Amino acid sequence: LGRSSSASDVYKRHENAINKMKLIPVKSGYGDFLDKPSYYQISTAKSEDLSWHYLEIYVRYNVDEYYTFTAKIYGSEFVSDRICSSLSLFKSIEFLD
């Protein structure tokens, strides 16, 4: 993903969404996903009677174009397992040219 201006724009949009949804960041970073430069963030939130984790991955597939993968994981049990299941599902998606 790099730290180009377009990557910074993606990061700013993501931060705005986090603030709007009142999410608490847990972990984030840059890496590769689907063999492409990526940025991910895992956040958590809680309402009166429900907690959830929010996984979002931005994958750059062109200079200024991104795929966004999002999963909301409700509850607090088996969160790691369900994040792994979400990643497996994301990896199974086939993109058309």
C-alpha positions, 0 to 999 in steps of 0.5 A: 500500500505504501504511504503515498497520498492515495494511501493517506486518503484511504487511511483518513477515510478509515479513521473518519469511519472509526470516529463516526462508529465510535470504534476503539482501535485494537490493531492495525498495520501494513502488509500484503493480502491477496499478493497486493499491498494492503492496510488492515485495522481491527477495532472493537465497539460496544453498545448497551448490550452487544459488543463486536469487532470490526475488521477492515482491509484495504487492498490496493489493486491499482495506483489509486484504486482499492478493494475494501473487505469488511467483517463485523464480528458480533459477541466476544467468543471465538473472535480470533477463529471468526476473524480467521474465517472471515479472512478465508472467505475474503481469500476465496473471492474471485475477481473478474478482470 
